[in-house]
Amino acid sequence: MKQRFYLGVEGGATKSTAILVDETSHVLGERKGKALNYQYLRERRVKQNLAELLNPLLRKVRGGNISAVFGFAGLDTPKDQTVYTKIAHSVLPKGSSLQAVNDTKIALEVRCPKEKNRILVISGTGSSVYGENGKTSAKSVGWGFLLGDEGSGYEFGLKTLKAAMRSFDKRGEKTILEKLIVQKFGGKTMLDVVPAIYEKVGNEKRNTKRYVASFAPLLDEAILQKDTMALAIREQEVEELFQGVSAVAKQLGIASAEFCLGTTGSLWKMPGFQEQFRKKIKKHFPKVCFSTNTDSSVWGAVLLAKKLI
């Protein structure tokens, strides 16, 4: 009988990760790679990036059976499911078992692996809220930066830029964010910033979301200096993600029940963001239990891959 191997892949808009394990969960290889979101890259490019990520791992298991789960950040619709499944099949050996899911599902699997009622909140370059009650699933937020990416690095970055602009032209209150952005560009005023931003976006339209999100870290310094506008932006995004959790909990019928809540994404490192969010969640959902698992989300894909058999 052929040996079975399990492959987990996490593919985002900025980077990707893959882990290959054997039947005893021994890690045979782990690799980092390029973006795998076909909504920002052409399908041909995603296939190329995926092949570069996986080929060195696949060479380790020639002749074996592979069960693989791919968690993609851009998988939100039936069309996305079809496209990503086709791409994954084109890279894996024939006969492999595979499933393509949204990356929230693999992150949830590793954050709350044993609980029936569970919700995951992603706050990175993009954002999403996803939950399961054992039988059904529900999603809120995470519809892309045009239709609904509240609580994401993109939203934080966009509000940072707009707050700085309003500070400059006197429509809004003065904020240190204006100074920080000007310094980032090495300019003298926001008038030096405006053309530079539009030139960057014009040259790299497919990377607009990532570029705008790159301004979100400026909030960290402003928050530490207790800048009023920076604190207000943080509070607004806490509210947005809270609304997402409330919507998912209501859809699943677990608003009054015990449930596990996990978080993942780089924005949770923002000073006070996680603490403020948890305080609001606990106030409205007293039976919530916050996950303490910090394993990489890609391990959730491995766990799901083992369930395919």
Backbone hydrogen bonds in HBPLUS format (Angstrom, degrees):
<---DONOR---> <-ACCEPTOR-->    atom                        ^
c    i                          cat <-CA-CA->   ^        H-A-AA   ^      H-
h    n   atom  resd res      DA  || num        DHA   H-A  angle D-A-AA Bond
n    s   type  num  typ     dist DA aas  dist angle  dist       angle   num
A0065-ASN N   A0003-GLN O   2.93 MM  62  6.20 163.6  1.96 157.4 161.5     1
A0005-PHE N   A0065-ASN O   2.71 MM  60  6.05 155.1  1.77 164.1 172.9     2
A0067-SER N   A0005-PHE O   2.91 MM  62  6.30 160.2  1.95 160.4 166.2     3
A0006-TYR N   A0021-VAL O   2.92 MM  15  5.31 168.7  1.93 151.4 155.2     4
A0021-VAL N   A0006-TYR O   2.90 MM  15  5.31 163.2  1.93 153.8 159.5     5
A0007-LEU N   A0067-SER O   2.86 MM  60  6.17 163.1  1.88 152.8 157.1     6
A0069-VAL N   A0007-LEU O   3.05 MM  62  6.53 153.1  2.12 162.9 169.1     7
A0008-GLY N   A0019-ILE O   2.91 MM  11  5.29 166.8  1.93 157.2 161.7     8
A0019-ILE N   A0008-GLY O   2.90 MM  11  5.29 155.1  1.96 150.2 158.0     9
A0009-VAL N   A0069-VAL O   3.05 MM  60  6.37 154.9  2.11 161.9 162.4    10
A0071-GLY N   A0009-VAL O   2.75 MM  62  6.01 168.1  1.76 156.1 160.1    11
A0010-GLU N   A0017-THR O   2.84 MM   7  5.21 164.6  1.86 155.3 160.1    12
A0017-THR N   A0010-GLU O   2.89 MM   7  5.21 150.6  1.98 144.1 153.5    13
A0011-GLY N   A0071-GLY O   2.75 MM  60  5.98 171.1  1.76 156.7 159.8    14
A0073-ALA N   A0011-GLY O   2.83 MM  62  6.21 152.8  1.91 167.2 172.7    15
A0012-GLY N   A0015-LYS O   2.88 MM   3  5.37 157.2  1.93 158.6 165.7    16
A0036-LEU N   A0012-GLY O   2.90 MM  24  5.61 166.8  1.91 164.6 169.1    17
A0016-SER N   A0033-GLY O   3.11 MM  17  4.81 145.2  2.24 117.8 114.1    18
A0033-GLY N   A0016-SER O   2.81 MM  17  4.81 159.3  1.85 136.3 135.0    19
A0018-ALA N   A0031-ARG O   2.95 MM  13  5.33 153.7  2.02 152.9 156.7    20
A0031-ARG N   A0018-ALA O   2.93 MM  13  5.33 158.2  1.98 149.3 156.2    21
A0020-LEU N   A0029-GLY O   2.95 MM   9  5.38 163.6  1.98 161.4 162.5    22
A0028-LEU N   A0020-LEU O   2.78 MM   8  5.54 159.4  1.82 148.3 155.0    23
A0022-ASP N   A0026-HIS O   3.05 MM   4  5.51 145.8  2.17 139.2 148.7    24
A0025-SER N   A0022-ASP O   2.98 MM   3  5.22 160.9  2.02 116.7 119.0    25
A0040-TYR N   A0037-ASN O   3.12 MM   3  5.80 161.2  2.15 117.9 123.3    26
A0041-LEU N   A0037-ASN O   3.05 MM   4  6.18 138.1  2.23 142.6 154.7    27
A0045-ARG N   A0042-ARG O   2.91 MM   3  5.21 122.1  2.26 103.9 118.8    28
A0046-VAL N   A0042-ARG O   2.99 MM   4  6.38 154.4  2.05 154.7 162.8    29
A0047-LYS N   A0043-GLU O   2.91 MM   4  6.16 164.3  1.94 156.0 159.7    30
A0048-GLN N   A0044-ARG O   3.04 MM   4  6.22 153.2  2.12 138.7 146.1    31
A0049-ASN N   A0045-ARG O   2.87 MM   4  6.11 162.7  1.90 151.1 155.4    32
A0050-LEU N   A0046-VAL O   2.84 MM   4  6.03 156.9  1.90 150.9 157.6    33
A0051-ALA N   A0047-LYS O   2.94 MM   4  6.10 156.1  2.00 146.2 152.6    34
A0052-GLU N   A0048-GLN O   3.02 MM   4  6.27 158.4  2.07 149.4 154.9    35
A0053-LEU N   A0049-ASN O   3.04 MM   4  6.24 144.6  2.17 139.3 148.9    36
A0054-LEU N   A0050-LEU O   2.93 MM   4  6.14 157.2  1.99 151.8 157.2    37
A0055-ASN N   A0051-ALA O   2.88 MM   4  5.55 164.9  1.90 150.3 153.9    38
A0057-LEU N   A0054-LEU O   2.86 MM   3  5.28 127.7  2.13 114.5 129.2    39
A0058-LEU N   A0054-LEU O   2.88 MM   4  6.06 161.0  1.92 160.0 166.2    40
A0059-ARG N   A0055-ASN O   3.10 MM   4  6.24 144.3  2.23 149.8 157.2    41
A0060-LYS N   A0057-LEU O   2.99 MM   3  5.48 153.6  2.06 111.1 119.4    42
A0061-VAL N   A0058-LEU O   3.13 MM   3  5.49 160.6  2.17 110.4 116.2    43
A0064-GLY N   A0061-VAL O   2.92 MM   3  5.38 163.3  1.95 139.3 140.4    44
A0097-SER N   A0066-ILE O   2.88 MM  31  6.26 157.6  1.93 163.0 166.0    45
A0068-ALA N   A0097-SER O   2.72 MM  29  6.12 161.0  1.75 154.0 160.3    46
A0099-GLN N   A0068-ALA O   3.00 MM  31  6.54 134.3  2.21 144.3 158.0    47
A0070-PHE N   A0099-GLN O   2.90 MM  29  6.30 162.1  1.93 159.7 165.7    48
A0101-VAL N   A0070-PHE O   2.82 MM  31  6.13 170.4  1.82 174.4 177.3    49
A0072-PHE N   A0101-VAL O   2.84 MM  29  6.26 157.9  1.89 165.1 163.0    50
A0075-LEU N   A0072-PHE O   3.48 MM   3  5.56 167.1  2.50 110.2 109.4    51
A0103-ASP N   A0072-PHE O   2.97 MM  31  4.81 142.1  2.11 114.1 113.5    52
A0081-GLN N   A0077-THR O   3.01 MM   4  6.38 155.5  2.07 152.1 159.2    53
A0082-THR N   A0078-PRO O   3.05 MM   4  6.35 156.2  2.11 148.6 153.7    54
A0083-VAL N   A0079-LYS O   2.97 MM   4  6.25 166.0  1.99 158.1 161.4    55
A0084-TYR N   A0080-ASP O   2.90 MM   4  6.02 176.7  1.90 160.3 161.4    56
A0085-THR N   A0081-GLN O   3.00 MM   4  5.97 157.2  2.06 143.3 150.2    57
A0086-LYS N   A0082-THR O   3.06 MM   4  6.14 158.0  2.11 144.9 150.8    58
A0087-ILE N   A0083-VAL O   3.03 MM   4  6.30 158.3  2.07 148.9 154.9    59
A0088-ALA N   A0084-TYR O   2.90 MM   4  6.10 165.6  1.92 152.4 156.0    60
A0089-HIS N   A0085-THR O   2.94 MM   4  6.10 164.3  1.97 150.5 154.7    61
A0090-SER N   A0086-LYS O   3.09 MM   4  6.26 146.8  2.20 142.8 151.3    62
A0091-VAL N   A0088-ALA O   3.13 MM   3  5.43 147.3  2.24 106.0 115.2    63
A0092-LEU N   A0088-ALA O   3.12 MM   4  6.35 158.2  2.17 157.8 163.8    64
A0096-SER N   A0093-PRO O   3.28 MM   3  5.97 149.6  2.38 140.1 140.0    65
A0105-LYS N   A0102-ASN O   3.00 MM   3  5.75 143.0  2.14 120.1 128.1    66
A0107-ALA N   A0103-ASP O   3.12 MM   4  6.31 158.8  2.17 147.8 154.0    67
A0108-LEU N   A0104-THR O   2.88 MM   4  5.99 153.0  1.95 144.7 152.1    68
A0109-GLU N   A0105-LYS O   3.10 MM   4  6.23 150.0  2.19 138.2 145.8    69
A0110-VAL N   A0106-ILE O   3.34 MM   4  6.61 144.8  2.47 140.8 147.8    70
A0111-ARG N   A0107-ALA O   2.98 MM   4  6.15 148.5  2.09 146.1 155.6    71
A0112-CYS N   A0108-LEU O   2.90 MM   4  5.77 170.4  1.91 152.2 154.9    72
A0260-CYS N   A0117-ASN O   2.96 MM 143  6.34 163.6  1.99 145.8 143.9    73
A0118-ARG N   A0132-GLU O   2.92 MM  14  5.50 163.8  1.95 162.8 165.5    74
A0132-GLU N   A0118-ARG O   2.85 MM  14  5.50 154.5  1.91 157.7 166.0    75
A0119-ILE N   A0260-CYS O   2.81 MM 141  6.24 153.8  1.87 159.8 168.9    76
A0262-GLY N   A0119-ILE O   2.90 MM 143  6.38 159.1  1.94 157.9 164.3    77
A0120-LEU N   A0130-TYR O   2.71 MM  10  5.34 164.3  1.73 163.6 169.2    78
A0130-TYR N   A0120-LEU O   2.98 MM  10  5.34 158.8  2.03 149.5 156.4    79
A0121-VAL N   A0262-GLY O   2.92 MM 141  6.33 151.5  2.00 148.6 157.3    80
A0264-THR N   A0121-VAL O   3.13 MM 143  6.54 149.4  2.23 153.5 154.5    81
A0122-ILE N   A0128-SER O   2.79 MM   6  5.09 171.2  1.80 158.5 161.5    82
A0128-SER N   A0122-ILE O   3.19 MM   6  5.09 147.8  2.30 128.3 129.3    83
A0123-SER N   A0264-THR O   2.97 MM 141  6.42 157.1  2.03 153.3 160.8    84
A0267-LEU N   A0123-SER O   2.99 MM 144  5.51 146.5  2.10 149.5 156.8    85
A0124-GLY N   A0126-GLY O   2.80 MM   2  5.03 161.7  1.83 174.0 169.7    86
A0153-GLY N   A0124-GLY O   2.51 MM  29  5.46 148.9  1.60 160.1 163.9    87
A0154-TYR N   A0125-THR O   3.27 MM  29  5.84 148.9  2.37 141.7 140.2    88
A0129-VAL N   A0140-SER O   2.91 MM  11  5.21 138.3  2.09 168.9 177.2    89
A0140-SER N   A0129-VAL O   2.90 MM  11  5.21 157.3  1.95 151.5 154.8    90
A0131-GLY N   A0138-ALA O   2.91 MM   7  5.37 157.2  1.97 157.5 160.9    91
A0138-ALA N   A0131-GLY O   2.97 MM   7  5.37 148.5  2.07 145.6 148.7    92
A0133-ASN N   A0136-THR O   3.11 MM   3  5.81 154.3  2.18 156.6 161.9    93
A0142-GLY N   A0148-GLY O   2.96 MM   6  5.83 118.3  2.36 141.6 157.5    94
A0143-TRP N   A0148-GLY O   2.78 MM   5  4.78 158.8  1.83 143.1 143.4    95
A0148-GLY N   A0144-GLY O   2.87 MM   4  5.59 151.3  1.95 165.6 166.5    96
A0152-SER N   A0149-ASP O   3.15 MM   3  5.73 134.3  2.37 144.4 143.8    97
A0156-PHE N   A0152-SER O   2.96 MM   4  6.26 165.6  1.98 152.8 156.9    98
A0157-GLY N   A0153-GLY O   2.78 MM   4  5.85 160.1  1.82 145.7 151.9    99
A0158-LEU N   A0154-TYR O   2.82 MM   4  5.99 161.5  1.85 152.8 157.8   100
A0159-LYS N   A0155-GLU O   2.99 MM   4  6.10 164.9  2.01 148.8 152.8   101
A0160-THR N   A0156-PHE O   2.95 MM   4  6.09 143.3  2.08 140.9 151.6   102
A0161-LEU N   A0157-GLY O   2.98 MM   4  6.26 160.0  2.03 150.5 154.7   103
A0162-LYS N   A0158-LEU O   2.95 MM   4  6.19 165.0  1.97 151.4 155.7   104
A0163-ALA N   A0159-LYS O   2.89 MM   4  5.89 152.6  1.96 138.8 146.5   105
A0164-ALA N   A0160-THR O   3.08 MM   4  6.27 155.7  2.14 145.5 151.6   106
A0165-MET N   A0161-LEU O   3.01 MM   4  6.29 152.2  2.09 145.9 153.8   107
A0166-ARG N   A0162-LYS O   2.89 MM   4  6.08 158.7  1.93 149.5 155.0   108
A0167-SER N   A0163-ALA O   2.93 MM   4  6.06 145.3  2.05 140.1 150.0   109
A0168-PHE N   A0164-ALA O   2.99 MM   4  6.21 148.4  2.10 140.1 148.3   110
A0169-ASP N   A0165-MET O   2.99 MM   4  6.29 163.9  2.01 154.4 157.1   111
A0171-ARG N   A0166-ARG O   3.02 MM   5  4.90 121.9  2.37 137.5 146.5   112
A0172-GLY N   A0166-ARG O   3.03 MM   6  4.77 163.1  2.06 119.2 114.3   113
A0178-GLU N   A0175-THR O   3.22 MM   3  5.98 153.2  2.30 116.9 121.2   114
A0180-LEU N   A0176-ILE O   3.01 MM   4  6.34 161.1  2.05 154.6 160.3   115
A0181-ILE N   A0177-LEU O   2.99 MM   4  6.10 157.9  2.04 149.1 153.7   116
A0182-VAL N   A0178-GLU O   3.12 MM   4  6.30 164.5  2.14 149.5 153.9   117
A0183-GLN N   A0179-LYS O   2.97 MM   4  6.14 159.3  2.01 148.8 154.7   118
A0184-LYS N   A0180-LEU O   3.00 MM   4  6.17 145.7  2.12 137.9 147.3   119
A0185-PHE N   A0181-ILE O   3.22 MM   4  6.54 142.1  2.37 145.0 153.5   120
A0185-PHE N   A0182-VAL O   3.20 MM   3  5.33 129.6  2.46  97.5 109.9   121
A0187-GLY N   A0182-VAL O   3.08 MM   5  5.37 157.6  2.13 154.3 151.8   122
A0186-GLY N   A0183-GLN O   3.04 MM   3  4.84 147.0  2.15  95.4 105.7   123
A0192-ASP N   A0189-THR O   3.03 MM   3  5.70 157.3  2.08 115.3 121.6   124
A0193-VAL N   A0190-MET O   2.94 MM   3  4.81 129.5  2.21  92.8 107.5   125
A0194-VAL N   A0190-MET O   3.04 MM   4  6.30 158.2  2.09 161.9 163.2   126
A0197-ILE N   A0193-VAL O   2.97 MM   4  6.18 156.1  2.03 163.6 170.7   127
A0198-TYR N   A0194-VAL O   3.19 MM   4  6.46 171.3  2.20 159.0 160.3   128
A0199-GLU N   A0195-PRO O   2.97 MM   4  5.99 148.3  2.07 142.4 151.1   129
A0200-LYS N   A0196-ALA O   3.09 MM   4  6.20 156.5  2.14 141.3 147.3   130
A0201-VAL N   A0197-ILE O   2.94 MM   4  6.22 166.6  1.96 156.9 160.0   131
A0202-GLY N   A0198-TYR O   2.91 MM   4  5.87 153.3  1.99 136.7 144.7   132
A0203-ASN N   A0199-GLU O   3.03 MM   4  6.18 145.2  2.16 143.0 151.1   133
A0204-GLU N   A0200-LYS O   3.06 MM   4  6.20 140.1  2.23 144.4 154.9   134
A0207-ASN N   A0204-GLU O   2.95 MM   3  5.42 149.3  2.04 112.6 122.2   135
A0208-THR N   A0205-LYS O   3.26 MM   3  5.28 163.6  2.29 111.2 110.7   136
A0211-TYR N   A0207-ASN O   2.87 MM   4  6.06 159.7  1.91 157.5 164.3   137
A0212-VAL N   A0208-THR O   2.89 MM   4  6.07 170.9  1.89 160.5 161.8   138
A0213-ALA N   A0209-LYS O   3.02 MM   4  6.14 157.6  2.08 145.7 152.4   139
A0214-SER N   A0210-ARG O   3.14 MM   4  6.34 126.3  2.44 136.4 148.9   140
A0214-SER N   A0211-TYR O   3.09 MM   3  5.22 139.7  2.26  98.9 110.4   141
A0215-PHE N   A0212-VAL O   3.18 MM   3  5.92 168.7  2.20 118.8 122.2   142
A0216-ALA N   A0213-ALA O   3.05 MM   3  5.47 159.6  2.09 113.7 120.0   143
A0218-LEU N   A0215-PHE O   3.15 MM   3  5.77 153.5  2.22 116.5 123.9   144
A0219-LEU N   A0216-ALA O   2.92 MM   3  5.73 160.3  1.96 125.8 131.4   145
A0220-ASP N   A0217-PRO O   3.05 MM   3  5.48 141.8  2.20 108.1 117.5   146
A0222-ALA N   A0218-LEU O   3.37 MM   4  6.63 165.0  2.39 146.0 150.4   147
A0223-ILE N   A0219-LEU O   2.74 MM   4  5.86 156.2  1.79 156.7 162.4   148
A0224-LEU N   A0220-ASP O   3.01 MM   4  6.26 158.4  2.06 148.6 154.4   149
A0225-GLN N   A0221-GLU O   3.11 MM   4  6.37 135.6  2.32 139.2 150.7   150
A0225-GLN N   A0222-ALA O   3.21 MM   3  5.10 129.4  2.48  90.5 103.8   151
A0227-ASP N   A0222-ALA O   2.93 MM   5  5.34 171.7  1.93 153.9 153.6   152
A0226-LYS N   A0223-ILE O   2.77 MM   3  4.73 155.7  1.83 106.6 111.8   153
A0231-LEU N   A0227-ASP O   3.03 MM   4  6.25 162.5  2.06 158.4 163.3   154
A0232-ALA N   A0228-THR O   3.01 MM   4  6.21 147.0  2.12 141.4 150.9   155
A0233-ILE N   A0229-MET O   2.93 MM   4  6.22 154.3  1.99 151.5 157.6   156
A0234-ARG N   A0230-ALA O   3.08 MM   4  6.35 162.1  2.11 149.2 153.5   157
A0235-GLU N   A0231-LEU O   3.04 MM   4  6.26 157.9  2.09 143.7 149.6   158
A0236-GLN N   A0232-ALA O   2.93 MM   4  6.18 152.2  2.00 147.4 154.9   159
A0237-GLU N   A0233-ILE O   3.09 MM   4  6.38 158.5  2.14 152.8 157.3   160
A0238-VAL N   A0234-ARG O   3.00 MM   4  6.25 147.5  2.11 147.4 156.9   161
A0239-GLU N   A0235-GLU O   3.06 MM   4  6.28 157.3  2.11 145.8 151.2   162
A0240-GLU N   A0236-GLN O   3.02 MM   4  6.34 150.7  2.10 142.4 150.6   163
A0241-LEU N   A0237-GLU O   3.09 MM   4  6.29 164.0  2.12 147.0 149.6   164
A0242-PHE N   A0238-VAL O   2.91 MM   4  6.08 151.5  1.99 146.7 155.8   165
A0243-GLN N   A0239-GLU O   2.92 MM   4  6.15 154.6  1.98 148.7 154.7   166
A0244-GLY N   A0240-GLU O   3.08 MM   4  6.40 144.4  2.21 138.2 148.1   167
A0245-VAL N   A0241-LEU O   2.95 MM   4  6.29 156.9  2.00 150.2 155.0   168
A0246-SER N   A0242-PHE O   2.91 MM   4  6.14 161.5  1.94 151.8 157.3   169
A0247-ALA N   A0243-GLN O   2.95 MM   4  6.12 155.6  2.01 144.4 150.4   170
A0248-VAL N   A0244-GLY O   3.09 MM   4  6.32 162.0  2.12 149.7 153.9   171
A0249-ALA N   A0245-VAL O   2.87 MM   4  6.01 169.6  1.88 157.0 160.3   172
A0250-LYS N   A0246-SER O   2.98 MM   4  6.07 154.0  2.05 143.8 150.8   173
A0251-GLN N   A0247-ALA O   3.01 MM   4  6.22 159.3  2.05 146.1 151.6   174
A0252-LEU N   A0248-VAL O   2.97 MM   4  6.19 152.4  2.05 151.3 158.6   175
A0253-GLY N   A0249-ALA O   3.01 MM   4  6.02 115.9  2.43 133.0 148.3   176
A0254-ILE N   A0249-ALA O   2.98 MM   5  5.23 156.9  2.03 153.5 155.1   177
A0253-GLY N   A0250-LYS O   3.15 MM   3  5.02 145.3  2.27  96.3 106.6   178
A0257-ALA N   A0254-ILE O   3.00 MM   3  4.80 156.5  2.06 101.7 109.2   179
A0289-CYS N   A0259-PHE O   2.93 MM  30  6.15 151.9  2.01 158.0 159.2   180
A0261-LEU N   A0289-CYS O   2.91 MM  28  6.15 155.2  1.97 150.9 154.3   181
A0291-SER N   A0261-LEU O   2.92 MM  30  5.87 168.1  1.93 141.9 144.2   182
A0268-TRP N   A0265-GLY O   3.43 MM   3  6.17 161.6  2.47 117.1 121.3   183
A0269-LYS N   A0266-SER O   3.22 MM   3  5.97 166.9  2.24 118.7 122.3   184
A0270-MET N   A0267-LEU O   3.01 MM   3  5.58 167.1  2.02 117.8 121.9   185
A0273-PHE N   A0270-MET O   3.08 MM   3  5.49 164.1  2.11 131.0 135.7   186
A0276-GLN N   A0272-GLY O   2.95 MM   4  5.92 161.5  1.98 146.1 151.1   187
A0277-PHE N   A0273-PHE O   2.99 MM   4  6.12 159.2  2.03 149.7 155.9   188
A0278-ARG N   A0274-GLN O   2.90 MM   4  6.08 168.0  1.92 154.2 157.2   189
A0279-LYS N   A0275-GLU O   3.05 MM   4  6.16 155.9  2.11 144.8 151.5   190
A0280-LYS N   A0276-GLN O   3.19 MM   4  6.39 156.8  2.24 143.4 148.6   191
A0281-ILE N   A0277-PHE O   2.96 MM   4  6.23 162.0  1.99 154.0 159.5   192
A0282-LYS N   A0278-ARG O   2.85 MM   4  5.95 168.6  1.87 152.9 156.0   193
A0283-LYS N   A0279-LYS O   3.11 MM   4  6.20 146.2  2.23 138.5 147.0   194
A0284-HIS N   A0280-LYS O   3.33 MM   4  6.58 150.8  2.42 144.9 150.7   195
A0285-PHE N   A0281-ILE O   2.71 MM   4  5.73 143.6  1.84 154.4 166.7   196
A0288-VAL N   A0285-PHE O   3.04 MM   3  5.68 164.5  2.07 128.3 129.6   197
A0299-TRP N   A0296-SER O   3.06 MM   3  5.89 158.3  2.11 122.5 127.7   198
A0300-GLY N   A0297-SER O   2.84 MM   3  5.40 144.8  1.96 114.4 124.6   199
A0301-ALA N   A0298-VAL O   3.04 MM   3  5.25 130.6  2.30  99.0 111.5   200
A0302-VAL N   A0298-VAL O   3.34 MM   4  6.81 146.3  2.46 140.0 148.7   201
A0303-LEU N   A0299-TRP O   2.98 MM   4  6.30 159.5  2.02 150.2 154.9   202
A0304-LEU N   A0300-GLY O   3.00 MM   4  6.21 154.8  2.06 143.6 150.2   203
A0305-ALA N   A0301-ALA O   2.87 MM   4  6.02 146.1  1.98 140.3 150.3   204
A0306-LYS N   A0302-VAL O   3.11 MM   4  6.44 144.6  2.24 146.5 154.5   205
A0307-LYS N   A0304-LEU O   2.97 MM   3  5.07 135.8  2.17  98.2 111.2   206
A0308-LEU N   A0305-ALA O   3.17 MM   3  5.30 154.2  2.24 101.4 109.3   207
